[in-house]
């Protein structure tokens, strides 16, 4: 059960930033005993892959802080973030051996895709309401949440699951209030 909680935390973090959780997992697998990646996921430990992930992370973090470019980036990441989430869910310790690989990939895809959908929907609202000034601030917060959620999912999976549920609750509450405030008065 702990492995599944960890996998949900990792894949949800990828919905905010695809490359940061992949890089953290790869670095921890390569340099510590906290994570052991089985084949075929052990490629994340390769120095070339780690370097590529670092470069992609810098590109994404830069693009995500520039108004209008961040919307284009979110469009591109619509395919990348869910795939990264699926990969992280499936690569989590013992998940694939304990459940169907297709189910593990689908759950990771769903968790990361859902988080990405919320992010991609909220970001244009931030751009419009702050004239783009809020984009870098929100982006830094998203990156921090992704990094903290990744580390928490690895070190304290139950807390990571609680964070994912709390984040989902607050996002859902925000969306509900936004929808009801736009409803015409009866």
N, C-alpha and C positions, 0 to 999 in steps of 0.2 A: 504494500500500500504506500509506503514511504517513497518508493521509486516512482510510482505513478504521480504522486504529489509533486515530486521534483521535476518530472517530465512536463507537467502542466505549467509549472513556474517558468521553466526554461523556454518552452515554446511560446508562452504569453509574452515573455521579455523580447523574443524575436519579432513579435508583432509591432513593437515600438522601434526597434533598431535591429535589423537583421544581422549585422556583422559583429556587433559588440558581444552578444552571448556566444556566438560561434568562436570568436577570438578568445574569450575568457575560458571556455570549455577546452579549446585546443591547447592553450597555454597551461592550464591546470593539469591536463592529461599528460602533457610533455614533461613538465617540471615538478609535479607533485604526485602524491599517491591518493589525492582526493577523488580523482576520476580515473577510471580505466575504460578506455574505448576499445570495444571489440571490433574485429573485422566486419564490415567494410568501413566503419566510421573512424578507424584509427588514422585515416588520411588527414584528419584535422590536426594531428600532432606534427605533421611534416613541416619543416622550416619554410619551405616555399609556399605552402598553403597559409601558414601563419603570416608570412610577409604579405601575401596577396590580400588576406583578410584585413590586415592593418591598413593597407593602402585604400581598400574599398571603404573601410570605416572612416578614414579621414575625408574621403570624397563625400560619403553620405552625410557625415556630421556637418561639413561645410555647406553642402547644397540644402540641407534641411533648415538652415538658419536664414536663408535669403527668401523674402517674399516672392511669390510667383514661381521661383525655381523649386521651392519646397513642394508646391502642388504637382509640378512635373515629376519631381523625385518620388512623391507618393504614388503617382501613376505607375512609374517603373517598378517601385517596390511592391506593388500589388501582387506581383508574381514572385518576387524574391523573398519577402518576409514570411508568407505562409510556407514556402518551400524550406526556408531555414528553420521554422518552427517544427515542421514535419521531421526534418533531419534531427533536430535536437531531441524531440520526443522519442524517436526511434533509437537514437544512440544512447539514451539514458540506460544506466546499469540494469540489466536483466529484463528490461521492458519487452524487447522482442522475443526473448526466450519464454516469457510468461504469457504473452498474448500474440495474436496474429500480427505479423509485420504490417499488413495492409491496414489493420485497425489502428495500430500505433501511429502510422503515417497520417491516417485520416484524422485522428484526435489532435495531433500536433498541427496539422493544417488548419483545423477548425479553431483551435485556441489562438494561434498566431494570426490567422485570417480575421477572426473576430476583433482582436485587439487592433489590428491594422485598419480595419473598416471604421472603427470608432475614431482612431487618430486621423485618418484621411478625411472623415466627415467633419470633424471638429476644427481642423486646421484652417480651412477657408473662412470659417466664422471668426477665428482669432485674427486672421489677416484683415478681414473686413471691419471688425470692431475696433482694431487698434491701428489701422492704416499700416500694418506690417511691422510696427514697432515691437509688438508682443511676440512675434515669431521666434527670434533668437532666445528669448526667455523661456518660452514654452518648449522649444527644442532642447535646451539644456536640461530642463526638468524631465522631459521624456527620456533623454539619454541617461540621466542619473537614475531614474526609476528602472530603466532597462538593466543597468549595471548592478544596482542593488538587488533587483529581483533575481538576476542570474546568480549572484553570489549567495543570496538567501536560499534559492532553490537547491543549491549544491550543499550548503552547510546546514540549513534549517528548513527542510522541505515543507513541514506542516505550517510554518509561519509564512512561507511563500504562497502556499495555497490560500491561506487566510487573506494575504495581501491581494491576490488575484480576485478573490470573491469581493473584498471590500472595494477594490478599484472598479470592478464590474457594477457593484451596487451604486456607487457614487456617479459613475458615468450614466447608468440607466436612470437614476433619479434626475440628473441634469437634463437628459434627453426628454424625460417625461414632463418636467417643468417647462422646458422650451416648447414642447408640442402643445401643452395645455395653455400656455400664455399666448400662443398664436391663434388659438381657437376663437372664432367670433363669439361675441357676447350674445347670449340668448335673450 
